[in-house]
């Protein structure tokens, strides 16, 4: 694994960046902020064990949530570039993108395995 491959993985704007240099006055479309997308992924990862626990027992188990939330933040940082690059489309409404990113967060285990494979 080279440093360039790590940088390319975390470069969120690679797909939307023009290949040629543009002047400031060209008025190109600016990509949406990544913060709502990251928050959506983080919430998806954080609530996944709550959903699973409720599905199995019928009781909302929030006792482990603070520790799990910290773990979720770390996982979201690792898998966010792959999710963002697949879900971001400047022509789609932001809400649709947030929903698909949230759903990706629910399946964080598969995303984590994908991110690990990409970095190898």
Beta strands, then each sheet from edge to edge (+ up, - down):
end
